Amino acid sequence: MSDVAVPGSAVNVYEMTAREKTDYLIRLVFEGAIETLVRRIAVDLLVGVPRDDHATRLERLHRFVRDAVPYHRESVEMFHRPTQTLTEGGDCDDHVILLCSLAWSLRYPFHVEKTGDPDDPGGHYTCALGYPPHDNPDGDDRTSWAWYETTVDALPGEWVFDALDRIE
């Protein structure tokens, strides 16, 4: 069984339910969104994009994480804070934490989504981002949502498995 390194403690990934793991990733998103470096990068990436062009703003954040942050599988599951992922890269959950932190630092709603068997604590994580910005990370009935996958060459709004079918 694979150990999971959680900041401040070490637990076994198989002792966490999938819901507990997702909740932990969401906590890291909230913590990351208030980190100065994360906020600065988010703002810098949007220079020149009109304030109301939300789709382009989210595409910029997505492209940055997908194309500029190294993706690698981990031999031991680790949950990285966004600043660590910026410098060292990471796997799917690290990319999700970083992208959602960048988006939430600008108050774009987000959902962390686990694919596959909901009871399997392993598996793949991806995310959906919403607009317009909102004070609630879940958005509201006016929120438009799209998938943002960063571990393959997915287009904004493209579900991870559709991207894999298109690429192969």
N, C-alpha and C positions, 0 to 999 in steps of 0.2 A: 504494500500500500504506500501511496505517495504522501509525504508530509507537506503541509501547506505552511509557509512562513507568513504569519500575520504580524504586522508591525506591533511590537511589544509582547508578542507571545508566539508560540508554535502550537498548532493543532493539526490533527489529521483530517485531510479533506473528506474522508469517508465518515467522519464523525459529524460533519456539517450537513444539514439537509440542503437541497438545491435552493430553497427559499432563504435559508440563513446565509448562504454564500451570496446570493443576489442582494440581500439586504446589506451585507457587509460592503459589497462593491458600491452600492448607492451611497453608503456613509462616506466612502473614500471620494466619491464624486463631490459631495457637499464640502468636504475638507479641502479638496483640490481647487474648487472654484474660488476659494478665498485666498489662495496662495498668490502672492504678488507676481511671481514669474508667469503663472498660468494666465492671469488676467492681462498682463502686459502683452503676452504673445497673442492672445485672442484679439485684443484691440489692434495691435500692429498688423495682424493678418487682414483686417477689414479696412485698412486705409484705402480711401478712394471708392469704396462701395457705398452706394446711397443707403441711408439709414433705414429706408422702408423696403429695400430689396432683400428680403429675408432669405429667399431661396439661394441667392448668390452668396450671402454671408455664411450660411450653413455649408454650402459647397466648398467655400474657401477653408473652413475649419476641417472639413472632411478630407479634402485633398492634402492638406498639410499633414494630418496624422497618417493617412494612407500612404502618401508618397515620400514623406521626409522622416518619419519615425520608424526605425528598423523593427521589423517583425521577426520574432524567433520563438520557436517552441522552447519550453522550459522542461528540463529533466526532473525538476522538483517544482511543483506548483507554487508560485509566489504571487502575492498581491502587492503591486507596486503603487506608490503614490505617483501622481502625475508628473511631478518634477523628476523623479527617478526614471520614469519611462521616457521623458524628453531626452535625457542624457544617455540612457542605456538601451532603449527600446524595450520590447516586451511581447507577450503573447496576446491572444484575443481579449482576455479580460483587462489587461493593462491598457490596450488601445481603447477599449470601451470607456474605462475610467478617465483616460486623458481626454478623449473627444467630448464626452459628456461634461467633464469639468470645464473645458474651454467654452462649450455652449452655455452651461449654466452660469458661468462667470458673467455672461452677457444677458442672462435671464431667459434663455431659450429653454423651454420645457424639454424633458428627456425621459426615455424609458430604457432601462437595461433589460434585455431580453435573452433568456437562455433558450437555445434551440434543442430539439430532441426530447428525450424522456424527462418530464418535469421532476421525477423522483431520483434521477441520476445526478449525483453531486458533481460529476465531471461534465464533459460536453463543451459546446461552443457558445460563446457570448457575443452578441451583437447589440445594436441600439437603434432606437428611433429618436429623431429630434423633431421638435415642433416649433411652429411660429404662428403668430407673432410672439415676441417676448411676453413673459407673464411672471407674476410674483409667485405662482404656484408651479412647482416642477412638473406637475401632472397636466398643466394647461387647463383648458376648459372646453366648452362646446364650440368655441370659435377656432380652436387650435387645429391647424393642418399638420399632419404627421407624415414623415417619410423615413425609410430605413437608411442607415448609413453604416456600411460594412467597410472595415479598414484592412482586413487581413488578405484580401484578394482584390483584384482590379474591378471592384464593383462600382457601378454608377450611382450617383445620389438617388435614393429612392428604390434601389434594386435590392430585393431580398437575397441573402447570401447564397442560397441554393440555386436561384435563378442566375446569379452571376457565374457560379461555377458551371452550370449547364451551358451558358453562353461562351465562356472561355474555353471549355474543353471541346 
